[in-house]
Amino acid sequence: MTEFTPLMSFAGGLLIGLSAVLLMLSWGRIAGMTAIIGGLLPPLDPDWKWKAAFLAGAVLAPALFVFAGGTVDYDVPVSAAALIIGGIITGIGVTFGSGCTSGHGICGMARFSRRSIVATLTFMAFAFLTTFLIRHVF
């Protein structure tokens, strides 16, 4: 288990929200990471340059944080096989749900999209159920 840090969590949420708003204002696009990453796979999306910059920022930001003196302490409490299986299941859900948690949960709900609200409620319900089953049943 990781320690809950309300200030850092709040700051992280603000930065995620700010990046989504800035992307919508500047490019008129939704910050759904699945679509952003998908646009970088062959054949390249016409908008591949801003998608590459957005993804580079998401990857480099933690490195810059550590370089500036911050610490990143995390623990992955599951095996590599569980991560791979979870990734495959998530990929299937993203395909059938027409988007990912960032696209639906952050951007879609902020736009009051009914489809995004239903999608977010669905994946949150299954996240709670899966966590309960893995930690308390299995």
A tleap script that builds the chain and sets N, CA, C and O, in Angstrom:
source leaprc.protein.ff14SB
mol = sequence {
  NMET THR GLU PHE THR PRO LEU MET SER PHE
  ALA GLY GLY LEU LEU ILE GLY LEU SER ALA
  VAL LEU LEU MET LEU SER TRP GLY ARG ILE
  ALA GLY MET THR ALA ILE ILE GLY GLY LEU
  LEU PRO PRO LEU ASP PRO ASP TRP LYS TRP
  LYS ALA ALA PHE LEU ALA GLY ALA VAL LEU
  ALA PRO ALA LEU PHE VAL PHE ALA GLY GLY
  THR VAL ASP TYR ASP VAL PRO VAL SER ALA
  ALA ALA LEU ILE ILE GLY GLY ILE ILE THR
  GLY ILE GLY VAL THR PHE GLY SER GLY CYS
  THR SER GLY HIE GLY ILE CYS GLY MET ALA
  ARG PHE SER ARG ARG SER ILE VAL ALA THR
  LEU THR PHE MET ALA PHE ALA PHE LEU THR
  THR PHE LEU ILE ARG HIE VAL CPHE
}
set mol.1.N position { 0.842 -1.182 0.000 }
set mol.1.CA position { 0.000 0.000 0.000 }
set mol.1.C position { 0.882 1.238 0.000 }
set mol.1.O position { 1.954 1.259 0.606 }
set mol.2.N position { 0.424 2.240 -0.673 }
set mol.2.CA position { 1.145 3.495 -0.688 }
set mol.2.C position { 0.459 4.481 0.243 }
set mol.2.O position { -0.735 4.376 0.520 }
set mol.3.N position { 1.239 5.436 0.715 }
set mol.3.CA position { 0.700 6.438 1.624 }
set mol.3.C position { -0.075 7.477 0.831 }
set mol.3.O position { 0.399 7.942 -0.206 }
set mol.4.N position { -1.254 7.847 1.301 }
set mol.4.CA position { -2.065 8.870 0.639 }
set mol.4.C position { -1.476 10.234 0.940 }
set mol.4.O position { -1.265 10.585 2.101 }
set mol.5.N position { -1.217 10.989 -0.087 }
set mol.5.CA position { -0.654 12.330 0.054 }
set mol.5.C position { -1.629 13.323 -0.572 }
set mol.5.O position { -1.582 13.550 -1.781 }
set mol.6.N position { -2.502 13.912 0.223 }
set mol.6.CA position { -3.547 14.770 -0.342 }
set mol.6.C position { -3.015 15.951 -1.148 }
set mol.6.O position { -3.568 16.266 -2.201 }
set mol.7.N position { -1.961 16.608 -0.681 }
set mol.7.CA position { -1.455 17.774 -1.391 }
set mol.7.C position { -0.880 17.385 -2.749 }
set mol.7.O position { -1.190 18.019 -3.758 }
set mol.8.N position { -0.056 16.365 -2.780 }
set mol.8.CA position { 0.526 15.917 -4.045 }
set mol.8.C position { -0.556 15.366 -4.980 }
set mol.8.O position { -0.494 15.576 -6.192 }
set mol.9.N position { -1.540 14.668 -4.425 }
set mol.9.CA position { -2.637 14.140 -5.240 }
set mol.9.C position { -3.444 15.276 -5.849 }
set mol.9.O position { -3.820 15.220 -7.020 }
set mol.10.N position { -3.710 16.301 -5.057 }
set mol.10.CA position { -4.455 17.468 -5.535 }
set mol.10.C position { -3.663 18.187 -6.629 }
set mol.10.O position { -4.221 18.569 -7.658 }
set mol.11.N position { -2.369 18.367 -6.401 }
set mol.11.CA position { -1.519 19.037 -7.388 }
set mol.11.C position { -1.467 18.230 -8.686 }
set mol.11.O position { -1.531 18.798 -9.776 }
set mol.12.N position { -1.351 16.923 -8.570 }
set mol.12.CA position { -1.333 16.067 -9.762 }
set mol.12.C position { -2.641 16.154 -10.531 }
set mol.12.O position { -2.641 16.230 -11.760 }
set mol.13.N position { -3.756 16.142 -9.809 }
set mol.13.CA position { -5.058 16.279 -10.455 }
set mol.13.C position { -5.210 17.610 -11.157 }
set mol.13.O position { -5.757 17.681 -12.258 }
set mol.14.N position { -4.723 18.675 -10.518 }
set mol.14.CA position { -4.771 19.988 -11.153 }
set mol.14.C position { -3.952 20.018 -12.442 }
set mol.14.O position { -4.391 20.578 -13.446 }
set mol.15.N position { -2.775 19.421 -12.415 }
set mol.15.CA position { -1.925 19.416 -13.605 }
set mol.15.C position { -2.539 18.580 -14.728 }
set mol.15.O position { -2.458 18.958 -15.897 }
set mol.16.N position { -3.149 17.454 -14.381 }
set mol.16.CA position { -3.818 16.636 -15.398 }
set mol.16.C position { -4.985 17.413 -16.003 }
set mol.16.O position { -5.147 17.448 -17.222 }
set mol.17.N position { -5.792 18.033 -15.151 }
set mol.17.CA position { -6.914 18.826 -15.645 }
set mol.17.C position { -6.459 19.999 -16.486 }
set mol.17.O position { -7.061 20.301 -17.517 }
set mol.18.N position { -5.393 20.666 -16.051 }
set mol.18.CA position { -4.866 21.799 -16.802 }
set mol.18.C position { -4.365 21.364 -18.177 }
set mol.18.O position { -4.604 22.048 -19.173 }
set mol.19.N position { -3.672 20.228 -18.231 }
set mol.19.CA position { -3.177 19.753 -19.529 }
set mol.19.C position { -4.337 19.402 -20.452 }
set mol.19.O position { -4.267 19.660 -21.653 }
set mol.20.N position { -5.404 18.817 -19.908 }
set mol.20.CA position { -6.573 18.484 -20.735 }
set mol.20.C position { -7.246 19.744 -21.260 }
set mol.20.O position { -7.644 19.797 -22.424 }
set mol.21.N position { -7.376 20.757 -20.411 }
set mol.21.CA position { -7.997 22.016 -20.829 }
set mol.21.C position { -7.133 22.721 -21.876 }
set mol.21.O position { -7.650 23.219 -22.876 }
set mol.22.N position { -5.827 22.763 -21.647 }
set mol.22.CA position { -4.934 23.428 -22.604 }
set mol.22.C position { -4.932 22.719 -23.957 }
set mol.22.O position { -4.876 23.367 -25.001 }
set mol.23.N position { -4.993 21.393 -23.935 }
set mol.23.CA position { -5.047 20.647 -25.194 }
set mol.23.C position { -6.353 20.951 -25.936 }
set mol.23.O position { -6.352 21.119 -27.155 }
set mol.24.N position { -7.451 21.019 -25.208 }
set mol.24.CA position { -8.740 21.332 -25.833 }
set mol.24.C position { -8.743 22.763 -26.378 }
set mol.24.O position { -9.239 23.010 -27.477 }
set mol.25.N position { -8.191 23.697 -25.611 }
set mol.25.CA position { -8.166 25.094 -26.065 }
set mol.25.C position { -7.233 25.312 -27.258 }
set mol.25.O position { -7.561 26.054 -28.184 }
set mol.26.N position { -6.072 24.662 -27.227 }
set mol.26.CA position { -5.084 24.922 -28.266 }
set mol.26.C position { -5.313 24.106 -29.539 }
set mol.26.O position { -5.148 24.631 -30.640 }
set mol.27.N position { -5.684 22.851 -29.408 }
set mol.27.CA position { -5.824 21.973 -30.570 }
set mol.27.C position { -7.255 21.510 -30.814 }
set mol.27.O position { -7.554 20.941 -31.864 }
set mol.28.N position { -8.146 21.754 -29.843 }
set mol.28.CA position { -9.519 21.281 -29.995 }
set mol.28.C position { -9.627 19.776 -29.905 }
set mol.28.O position { -10.531 19.178 -30.490 }
set mol.29.N position { -8.711 19.156 -29.175 }
set mol.29.CA position { -8.662 17.694 -29.071 }
set mol.29.C position { -8.853 17.253 -27.623 }
set mol.29.O position { -8.595 18.010 -26.688 }
set mol.30.N position { -9.307 16.025 -27.459 }
set mol.30.CA position { -9.514 15.434 -26.145 }
set mol.30.C position { -8.244 14.687 -25.741 }
set mol.30.O position { -7.621 14.020 -26.566 }
set mol.31.N position { -7.868 14.802 -24.477 }
set mol.31.CA position { -6.641 14.180 -23.973 }
set mol.31.C position { -6.876 12.728 -23.584 }
set mol.31.O position { -6.681 12.352 -22.429 }
set mol.32.N position { -7.288 11.923 -24.530 }
set mol.32.CA position { -7.428 10.479 -24.308 }
set mol.32.C position { -6.119 9.808 -24.692 }
set mol.32.O position { -5.726 9.835 -25.858 }
set mol.33.N position { -5.449 9.211 -23.730 }
set mol.33.CA position { -4.113 8.658 -23.982 }
set mol.33.C position { -4.137 7.535 -25.013 }
set mol.33.O position { -3.173 7.377 -25.762 }
set mol.34.N position { -5.203 6.758 -25.071 }
set mol.34.CA position { -5.262 5.675 -26.048 }
set mol.34.C position { -5.240 6.229 -27.466 }
set mol.34.O position { -4.513 5.718 -28.318 }
set mol.35.N position { -6.020 7.257 -27.726 }
set mol.35.CA position { -6.039 7.866 -29.067 }
set mol.35.C position { -4.717 8.563 -29.366 }
set mol.35.O position { -4.258 8.570 -30.508 }
set mol.36.N position { -4.111 9.144 -28.346 }
set mol.36.CA position { -2.829 9.813 -28.554 }
set mol.36.C position { -1.754 8.796 -28.920 }
set mol.36.O position { -1.010 8.997 -29.880 }
set mol.37.N position { -1.672 7.719 -28.170 }
set mol.37.CA position { -0.678 6.678 -28.469 }
set mol.37.C position { -1.000 6.001 -29.793 }
set mol.37.O position { -0.098 5.733 -30.586 }
set mol.38.N position { -2.284 5.719 -30.043 }
set mol.38.CA position { -2.691 5.097 -31.302 }
set mol.38.C position { -2.318 5.937 -32.510 }
set mol.38.O position { -2.010 5.394 -33.571 }
set mol.39.N position { -2.341 7.261 -32.363 }
set mol.39.CA position { -1.975 8.142 -33.455 }
set mol.39.C position { -0.488 8.142 -33.770 }
set mol.39.O position { -0.064 8.689 -34.788 }
set mol.40.N position { 0.308 7.526 -32.895 }
set mol.40.CA position { 1.754 7.452 -33.117 }
set mol.40.C position { 2.182 6.115 -33.714 }
set mol.40.O position { 3.357 5.906 -34.016 }
set mol.41.N position { 1.217 5.216 -33.880 }
set mol.41.CA position { 1.513 3.920 -34.482 }
set mol.41.C position { 1.299 4.007 -35.993 }
set mol.41.O position { 0.452 4.774 -36.450 }
set mol.42.N position { 2.050 3.235 -36.768 }
set mol.42.CA position { 1.872 3.283 -38.221 }
set mol.42.C position { 0.468 2.818 -38.620 }
set mol.42.O position { -0.053 1.874 -38.027 }
set mol.43.N position { -0.137 3.447 -39.592 }
set mol.43.CA position { 0.305 4.656 -40.278 }
set mol.43.C position { 0.117 5.864 -39.371 }
set mol.43.O position { -0.872 5.949 -38.643 }
set mol.44.N position { 1.054 6.789 -39.412 }
set mol.44.CA position { 1.024 7.951 -38.527 }
set mol.44.C position { -0.206 8.811 -38.785 }
set mol.44.O position { -0.609 9.046 -39.924 }
set mol.45.N position { -0.779 9.266 -37.692 }
set mol.45.CA position { -1.900 10.198 -37.732 }
set mol.45.C position { -1.404 11.544 -38.246 }
set mol.45.O position { -0.252 11.897 -37.994 }
set mol.46.N position { -2.239 12.317 -38.963 }
set mol.46.CA position { -1.795 13.651 -39.402 }
set mol.46.C position { -1.395 14.570 -38.236 }
set mol.46.O position { -0.594 15.486 -38.418 }
set mol.47.N position { -1.947 14.327 -37.053 }
set mol.47.CA position { -1.639 15.138 -35.869 }
set mol.47.C position { -0.522 14.527 -35.027 }
set mol.47.O position { -0.454 14.791 -33.827 }
set mol.48.N position { 0.355 13.720 -35.623 }
set mol.48.CA position { 1.318 12.959 -34.849 }
set mol.48.C position { 2.299 13.835 -34.077 }
set mol.48.O position { 2.806 13.408 -33.040 }
set mol.49.N position { 2.582 15.056 -34.556 }
set mol.49.CA position { 3.590 15.887 -33.887 }
set mol.49.C position { 3.140 16.324 -32.495 }
set mol.49.O position { 3.905 16.194 -31.539 }
set mol.50.N position { 1.920 16.839 -32.359 }
set mol.50.CA position { 1.478 17.255 -31.033 }
set mol.50.C position { 1.255 16.044 -30.145 }
set mol.50.O position { 1.435 16.125 -28.930 }
set mol.51.N position { 0.861 14.914 -30.743 }
set mol.51.CA position { 0.672 13.697 -29.949 }
set mol.51.C position { 2.007 13.208 -29.393 }
set mol.51.O position { 2.079 12.779 -28.241 }
set mol.52.N position { 3.052 13.269 -30.195 }
set mol.52.CA position { 4.391 12.877 -29.731 }
set mol.52.C position { 4.868 13.821 -28.627 }
set mol.52.O position { 5.458 13.378 -27.642 }
set mol.53.N position { 4.614 15.123 -28.792 }
set mol.53.CA position { 5.014 16.094 -27.765 }
set mol.53.C position { 4.243 15.862 -26.468 }
set mol.53.O position { 4.828 15.926 -25.387 }
set mol.54.N position { 2.947 15.596 -26.560 }
set mol.54.CA position { 2.123 15.348 -25.379 }
set mol.54.C position { 2.606 14.102 -24.639 }
set mol.54.O position { 2.749 14.116 -23.417 }
set mol.55.N position { 2.857 13.028 -25.382 }
set mol.55.CA position { 3.335 11.788 -24.775 }
set mol.55.C position { 4.727 11.974 -24.178 }
set mol.55.O position { 5.004 11.458 -23.096 }
set mol.56.N position { 5.603 12.700 -24.863 }
set mol.56.CA position { 6.944 12.962 -24.332 }
set mol.56.C position { 6.852 13.731 -23.018 }
set mol.56.O position { 7.605 13.455 -22.084 }
set mol.57.N position { 5.938 14.689 -22.941 }
set mol.57.CA position { 5.746 15.429 -21.696 }
set mol.57.C position { 5.264 14.535 -20.576 }
set mol.57.O position { 5.692 14.682 -19.431 }
set mol.58.N position { 4.370 13.605 -20.898 }
set mol.58.CA position { 3.855 12.682 -19.878 }
set mol.58.C position { 4.949 11.745 -19.363 }
set mol.58.O position { 4.942 11.352 -18.197 }
set mol.59.N position { 5.876 11.398 -20.234 }
set mol.59.CA position { 6.968 10.497 -19.841 }
set mol.59.C position { 8.093 11.263 -19.146 }
set mol.59.O position { 8.664 10.778 -18.170 }
set mol.60.N position { 8.410 12.451 -19.645 }
set mol.60.CA position { 9.546 13.206 -19.117 }
set mol.60.C position { 9.233 13.974 -17.826 }
set mol.60.O position { 10.146 14.279 -17.059 }
set mol.61.N position { 7.978 14.284 -17.581 }
set mol.61.CA position { 7.633 15.063 -16.385 }
set mol.61.C position { 8.109 14.401 -15.086 }
set mol.61.O position { 8.693 15.086 -14.246 }
set mol.62.N position { 7.881 13.087 -14.889 }
set mol.62.CA position { 8.400 12.479 -13.653 }
set mol.62.C position { 9.922 12.532 -13.569 }
set mol.62.O position { 10.477 12.704 -12.484 }
set mol.63.N position { 10.601 12.385 -14.708 }
set mol.63.CA position { 12.065 12.464 -14.702 }
set mol.63.C position { 12.520 13.861 -14.304 }
set mol.63.O position { 13.472 13.999 -13.536 }
set mol.64.N position { 11.866 14.891 -14.805 }
set mol.64.CA position { 12.212 16.258 -14.426 }
set mol.64.C position { 11.931 16.514 -12.948 }
set mol.64.O position { 12.682 17.226 -12.281 }
set mol.65.N position { 10.849 15.932 -12.444 }
set mol.65.CA position { 10.505 16.060 -11.026 }
set mol.65.C position { 11.614 15.479 -10.156 }
set mol.65.O position { 12.037 16.100 -9.181 }
set mol.66.N position { 12.077 14.299 -10.508 }
set mol.66.CA position { 13.161 13.663 -9.751 }
set mol.66.C position { 14.449 14.466 -9.895 }
set mol.66.O position { 15.171 14.659 -8.917 }
set mol.67.N position { 14.742 14.936 -11.104 }
set mol.67.CA position { 15.944 15.740 -11.349 }
set mol.67.C position { 15.937 17.019 -10.509 }
set mol.67.O position { 16.990 17.497 -10.087 }
set mol.68.N position { 14.741 17.568 -10.270 }
set mol.68.CA position { 14.616 18.796 -9.482 }
set mol.68.C position { 14.676 18.527 -7.975 }
set mol.68.O position { 14.564 19.452 -7.171 }
set mol.69.N position { 14.849 17.270 -7.602 }
set mol.69.CA position { 15.000 16.950 -6.185 }
set mol.69.C position { 13.830 16.218 -5.572 }
set mol.69.O position { 13.874 15.874 -4.391 }
set mol.70.N position { 12.796 15.972 -6.330 }
set mol.70.CA position { 11.650 15.232 -5.805 }
set mol.70.C position { 11.948 13.738 -5.750 }
set mol.70.O position { 12.918 13.267 -6.344 }
set mol.71.N position { 11.128 13.019 -5.053 }
set mol.71.CA position { 11.287 11.569 -4.987 }
set mol.71.C position { 10.004 10.908 -5.462 }
set mol.71.O position { 8.901 11.405 -5.232 }
set mol.72.N position { 10.174 9.792 -6.122 }
set mol.72.CA position { 9.045 8.992 -6.586 }
set mol.72.C position { 9.183 7.631 -5.937 }
set mol.72.O position { 10.086 6.864 -6.271 }
set mol.73.N position { 8.299 7.332 -5.021 }
set mol.73.CA position { 8.331 6.060 -4.306 }
set mol.73.C position { 7.089 5.275 -4.697 }
set mol.73.O position { 5.968 5.698 -4.415 }
set mol.74.N position { 7.280 4.151 -5.335 }
set mol.74.CA position { 6.142 3.347 -5.750 }
set mol.74.C position { 6.464 1.877 -5.549 }
set mol.74.O position { 7.623 1.476 -5.442 }
set mol.75.N position { 5.412 1.099 -5.503 }
set mol.75.CA position { 5.538 -0.336 -5.331 }
set mol.75.C position { 4.545 -0.995 -6.280 }
set mol.75.O position { 3.383 -0.595 -6.337 }
set mol.76.N position { 4.985 -1.982 -7.011 }
set mol.76.CA position { 4.099 -2.730 -7.896 }
set mol.76.C position { 3.840 -4.070 -7.219 }
set mol.76.O position { 4.690 -4.960 -7.260 }
set mol.77.N position { 2.664 -4.224 -6.592 }
set mol.77.CA position { 2.411 -5.402 -5.775 }
set mol.77.C position { 1.947 -6.632 -6.543 }
set mol.77.O position { 1.490 -7.600 -5.935 }
set mol.78.N position { 2.056 -6.612 -7.877 }
set mol.78.CA position { 1.622 -7.776 -8.660 }
set mol.78.C position { 2.751 -8.212 -9.581 }
set mol.78.O position { 3.725 -7.487 -9.783 }
set mol.79.N position { 2.602 -9.408 -10.133 }
set mol.79.CA position { 3.626 -9.959 -11.014 }
set mol.79.C position { 3.557 -9.331 -12.401 }
set mol.79.O position { 2.587 -8.662 -12.755 }
set mol.80.N position { 4.606 -9.563 -13.169 }
set mol.80.CA position { 4.628 -9.074 -14.552 }
set mol.80.C position { 3.503 -9.717 -15.356 }
set mol.80.O position { 2.897 -9.065 -16.206 }
set mol.81.N position { 3.220 -10.991 -15.092 }
set mol.81.CA position { 2.135 -11.679 -15.802 }
set mol.81.C position { 0.792 -11.004 -15.518 }
set mol.81.O position { -0.025 -10.832 -16.423 }
set mol.82.N position { 0.568 -10.625 -14.266 }
set mol.82.CA position { -0.683 -9.941 -13.924 }
set mol.82.C position { -0.779 -8.594 -14.622 }
set mol.82.O position { -1.864 -8.200 -15.050 }
set mol.83.N position { 0.336 -7.881 -14.745 }
set mol.83.CA position { 0.344 -6.602 -15.457 }
set mol.83.C position { 0.020 -6.798 -16.936 }
set mol.83.O position { -0.724 -6.010 -17.520 }
set mol.84.N position { 0.572 -7.841 -17.537 }
set mol.84.CA position { 0.312 -8.121 -18.954 }
set mol.84.C position { -1.154 -8.494 -19.165 }
set mol.84.O position { -1.797 -7.995 -20.089 }
set mol.85.N position { -1.677 -9.365 -18.317 }
set mol.85.CA position { -3.086 -9.754 -18.422 }
set mol.85.C position { -3.990 -8.543 -18.223 }
set mol.85.O position { -4.962 -8.361 -18.956 }
set mol.86.N position { -3.671 -7.721 -17.237 }
set mol.86.CA position { -4.443 -6.498 -17.001 }
set mol.86.C position { -4.386 -5.551 -18.184 }
set mol.86.O position { -5.384 -4.915 -18.525 }
set mol.87.N position { -3.226 -5.454 -18.810 }
set mol.87.CA position { -3.082 -4.604 -19.995 }
set mol.87.C position { -3.919 -5.102 -21.154 }
set mol.87.O position { -4.527 -4.308 -21.872 }
set mol.88.N position { -3.955 -6.418 -21.344 }
set mol.88.CA position { -4.768 -6.995 -22.423 }
set mol.88.C position { -6.252 -6.750 -22.165 }
set mol.88.O position { -6.991 -6.365 -23.071 }
set mol.89.N position { -6.681 -6.974 -20.927 }
set mol.89.CA position { -8.088 -6.738 -20.579 }
set mol.89.C position { -8.437 -5.264 -20.749 }
set mol.89.O position { -9.513 -4.931 -21.246 }
set mol.90.N position { -7.534 -4.387 -20.339 }
set mol.90.CA position { -7.762 -2.951 -20.507 }
set mol.90.C position { -7.855 -2.590 -21.988 }
set mol.90.O position { -8.715 -1.800 -22.379 }
set mol.91.N position { -6.988 -3.155 -22.807 }
set mol.91.CA position { -7.026 -2.909 -24.248 }
set mol.91.C position { -8.347 -3.341 -24.867 }
set mol.91.O position { -8.882 -2.658 -25.740 }
set mol.92.N position { -8.871 -4.473 -24.416 }
set mol.92.CA position { -10.176 -4.933 -24.903 }
set mol.92.C position { -11.264 -3.948 -24.474 }
set mol.92.O position { -12.137 -3.597 -25.268 }
set mol.93.N position { -11.207 -3.507 -23.219 }
set mol.93.CA position { -12.199 -2.550 -22.720 }
set mol.93.C position { -12.140 -1.223 -23.444 }
set mol.93.O position { -13.175 -0.621 -23.731 }
set mol.94.N position { -10.940 -0.762 -23.740 }
set mol.94.CA position { -10.759 0.494 -24.464 }
set mol.94.C position { -11.370 0.381 -25.861 }
set mol.94.O position { -11.991 1.323 -26.353 }
set mol.95.N position { -11.189 -0.768 -26.487 }
set mol.95.CA position { -11.728 -0.976 -27.833 }
set mol.95.C position { -13.255 -0.957 -27.816 }
set mol.95.O position { -13.881 -0.259 -28.613 }
set mol.96.N position { -13.849 -1.725 -26.905 }
set mol.96.CA position { -15.311 -1.794 -26.844 }
set mol.96.C position { -15.933 -0.524 -26.261 }
set mol.96.O position { -17.070 -0.184 -26.587 }
set mol.97.N position { -15.189 0.178 -25.400 }
set mol.97.CA position { -15.708 1.384 -24.766 }
set mol.97.C position { -15.461 2.651 -25.557 }
set mol.97.O position { -15.828 3.744 -25.125 }
set mol.98.N position { -14.840 2.503 -26.714 }
set mol.98.CA position { -14.536 3.645 -27.591 }
set mol.98.C position { -13.751 4.732 -26.861 }
set mol.98.O position { -14.021 5.921 -27.030 }
set mol.99.N position { -12.795 4.325 -26.062 }
set mol.99.CA position { -11.960 5.291 -25.367 }
set mol.99.C position { -11.455 4.752 -24.051 }
set mol.99.O position { -11.862 3.684 -23.595 }
set mol.100.N position { -10.557 5.513 -23.447 }
set mol.100.CA position { -9.912 5.076 -22.211 }
set mol.100.C position { -10.377 5.922 -21.021 }
set mol.100.O position { -11.213 6.815 -21.161 }
set mol.101.N position { -9.824 5.624 -19.872 }
set mol.101.CA position { -10.221 6.316 -18.652 }
set mol.101.C position { -9.917 7.796 -18.715 }
set mol.101.O position { -10.689 8.606 -18.200 }
set mol.102.N position { -8.805 8.168 -19.337 }
set mol.102.CA position { -8.487 9.597 -19.410 }
set mol.102.C position { -9.433 10.318 -20.365 }
set mol.102.O position { -9.873 11.432 -20.080 }
set mol.103.N position { -9.744 9.693 -21.485 }
set mol.103.CA position { -10.655 10.323 -22.435 }
set mol.103.C position { -12.068 10.454 -21.888 }
set mol.103.O position { -12.681 11.518 -21.971 }
set mol.104.N position { -12.581 9.361 -21.326 }
set mol.104.CA position { -13.941 9.386 -20.785 }
set mol.104.C position { -13.996 10.054 -19.411 }
set mol.104.O position { -14.826 10.931 -19.170 }
set mol.105.N position { -13.100 9.627 -18.511 }
set mol.105.CA position { -13.175 10.068 -17.121 }
set mol.105.C position { -12.802 11.513 -16.894 }
set mol.105.O position { -13.411 12.182 -16.060 }
set mol.106.N position { -11.825 12.003 -17.608 }
set mol.106.CA position { -11.393 13.381 -17.396 }
set mol.106.C position { -12.085 14.321 -18.378 }
set mol.106.O position { -12.732 15.289 -17.978 }
set mol.107.N position { -11.942 14.028 -19.645 }
set mol.107.CA position { -12.450 14.955 -20.663 }
set mol.107.C position { -13.931 14.778 -20.946 }
set mol.107.O position { -14.663 15.763 -21.037 }
set mol.108.N position { -14.383 13.544 -21.086 }
set mol.108.CA position { -15.785 13.304 -21.414 }
set mol.108.C position { -16.736 13.746 -20.319 }
set mol.108.O position { -17.763 14.367 -20.594 }
set mol.109.N position { -16.397 13.426 -19.079 }
set mol.109.CA position { -17.269 13.835 -17.978 }
set mol.109.C position { -17.270 15.347 -17.799 }
set mol.109.O position { -18.290 15.924 -17.422 }
set mol.110.N position { -16.152 15.989 -18.063 }
set mol.110.CA position { -16.088 17.446 -17.960 }
set mol.110.C position { -16.985 18.105 -18.999 }
set mol.110.O position { -17.445 19.231 -18.807 }
set mol.111.N position { -17.235 17.394 -20.112 }
set mol.111.CA position { -18.126 17.918 -21.154 }
set mol.111.C position { -19.560 17.402 -20.968 }
set mol.111.O position { -20.414 17.624 -21.827 }
set mol.112.N position { -19.823 16.725 -19.863 }
set mol.112.CA position { -21.136 16.159 -19.545 }
set mol.112.C position { -21.623 15.185 -20.614 }
set mol.112.O position { -22.816 15.135 -20.915 }
set mol.113.N position { -20.704 14.415 -21.185 }
set mol.113.CA position { -21.059 13.401 -22.171 }
set mol.113.C position { -21.711 12.220 -21.461 }
set mol.113.O position { -21.108 11.613 -20.577 }
set mol.114.N position { -22.935 11.898 -21.846 }
set mol.114.CA position { -23.641 10.761 -21.222 }
set mol.114.C position { -22.867 9.468 -21.419 }
set mol.114.O position { -22.736 8.665 -20.495 }
set mol.115.N position { -22.353 9.270 -22.637 }
set mol.115.CA position { -21.601 8.054 -22.927 }
set mol.115.C position { -20.382 7.953 -22.019 }
set mol.115.O position { -20.068 6.871 -21.521 }
set mol.116.N position { -19.697 9.065 -21.801 }
set mol.116.CA position { -18.514 9.060 -20.941 }
set mol.116.C position { -18.877 8.836 -19.480 }
set mol.116.O position { -18.140 8.165 -18.757 }
set mol.117.N position { -19.993 9.384 -19.041 }
set mol.117.CA position { -20.429 9.172 -17.657 }
set mol.117.C position { -20.747 7.698 -17.436 }
set mol.117.O position { -20.350 7.127 -16.420 }
set mol.118.N position { -21.458 7.078 -18.375 }
set mol.118.CA position { -21.773 5.647 -18.263 }
set mol.118.C position { -20.492 4.821 -18.311 }
set mol.118.O position { -20.325 3.888 -17.526 }
set mol.119.N position { -19.590 5.157 -19.224 }
set mol.119.CA position { -18.326 4.424 -19.329 }
set mol.119.C position { -17.523 4.536 -18.041 }
set mol.119.O position { -16.980 3.541 -17.561 }
set mol.120.N position { -17.442 5.744 -17.476 }
set mol.120.CA position { -16.682 5.949 -16.246 }
set mol.120.C position { -17.302 5.199 -15.079 }
set mol.120.O position { -16.587 4.571 -14.298 }
set mol.121.N position { -18.617 5.255 -14.951 }
set mol.121.CA position { -19.296 4.497 -13.890 }
set mol.121.C position { -19.054 3.002 -14.052 }
set mol.121.O position { -18.877 2.286 -13.066 }
set mol.122.N position { -19.047 2.533 -15.295 }
set mol.122.CA position { -18.824 1.103 -15.548 }
set mol.122.C position { -17.413 0.692 -15.180 }
set mol.122.O position { -17.230 -0.290 -14.459 }
set mol.123.N position { -16.399 1.425 -15.660 }
set mol.123.CA position { -15.051 0.964 -15.334 }
set mol.123.C position { -14.700 1.180 -13.871 }
set mol.123.O position { -13.891 0.432 -13.322 }
set mol.124.N position { -15.283 2.177 -13.225 }
set mol.124.CA position { -15.041 2.346 -11.787 }
set mol.124.C position { -15.693 1.215 -10.991 }
set mol.124.O position { -15.096 0.697 -10.048 }
set mol.125.N position { -16.908 0.832 -11.364 }
set mol.125.CA position { -17.588 -0.271 -10.675 }
set mol.125.C position { -16.775 -1.556 -10.800 }
set mol.125.O position { -16.603 -2.283 -9.822 }
set mol.126.N position { -16.274 -1.835 -12.004 }
set mol.126.CA position { -15.478 -3.045 -12.186 }
set mol.126.C position { -14.110 -2.938 -11.521 }
set mol.126.O position { -13.552 -3.952 -11.103 }
set mol.127.N position { -13.565 -1.737 -11.415 }
set mol.127.CA position { -12.303 -1.565 -10.685 }
set mol.127.C position { -12.499 -1.864 -9.204 }
set mol.127.O position { -11.675 -2.541 -8.588 }
set mol.128.N position { -13.596 -1.356 -8.631 }
set mol.128.CA position { -13.897 -1.651 -7.225 }
set mol.128.C position { -14.126 -3.138 -7.018 }
set mol.128.O position { -13.602 -3.720 -6.069 }
set mol.129.N position { -14.906 -3.761 -7.902 }
set mol.129.CA position { -15.199 -5.181 -7.791 }
set mol.129.C position { -13.926 -6.018 -7.908 }
set mol.129.O position { -13.706 -6.937 -7.118 }
set mol.130.N position { -13.095 -5.699 -8.889 }
set mol.130.CA position { -11.849 -6.443 -9.085 }
set mol.130.C position { -10.920 -6.298 -7.877 }
set mol.130.O position { -10.332 -7.281 -7.425 }
set mol.131.N position { -10.789 -5.090 -7.361 }
set mol.131.CA position { -9.938 -4.864 -6.188 }
set mol.131.C position { -10.460 -5.648 -4.993 }
set mol.131.O position { -9.682 -6.273 -4.272 }
set mol.132.N position { -11.773 -5.621 -4.778 }
set mol.132.CA position { -12.358 -6.365 -3.665 }
set mol.132.C position { -12.102 -7.860 -3.825 }
set mol.132.O position { -11.692 -8.526 -2.875 }
set mol.133.N position { -12.342 -8.386 -5.016 }
set mol.133.CA position { -12.163 -9.829 -5.229 }
set mol.133.C position { -10.706 -10.241 -5.044 }
set mol.133.O position { -10.429 -11.261 -4.414 }
set mol.134.N position { -9.779 -9.465 -5.583 }
set mol.134.CA position { -8.370 -9.838 -5.489 }
set mol.134.C position { -7.853 -9.709 -4.065 }
set mol.134.O position { -7.080 -10.558 -3.622 }
set mol.135.N position { -8.252 -8.680 -3.339 }
set mol.135.CA position { -7.715 -8.465 -1.994 }
set mol.135.C position { -8.452 -9.221 -0.887 }
set mol.135.O position { -7.870 -9.515 0.157 }
set mol.136.N position { -9.725 -9.534 -1.113 }
set mol.136.CA position { -10.500 -10.116 -0.014 }
set mol.136.C position { -11.076 -11.500 -0.296 }
set mol.136.O position { -11.483 -12.197 0.633 }
set mol.137.N position { -11.117 -11.903 -1.549 }
set mol.137.CA position { -11.706 -13.197 -1.867 }
set mol.137.C position { -10.639 -14.202 -2.303 }
set mol.137.O position { -10.582 -15.319 -1.788 }
set mol.138.N position { -9.799 -13.797 -3.252 }
set mol.138.CA position { -8.773 -14.719 -3.776 }
set mol.138.C position { -7.569 -14.625 -2.907 }
set mol.138.O position { -6.576 -15.309 -3.152 }
savepdb mol mol.pdb
quit
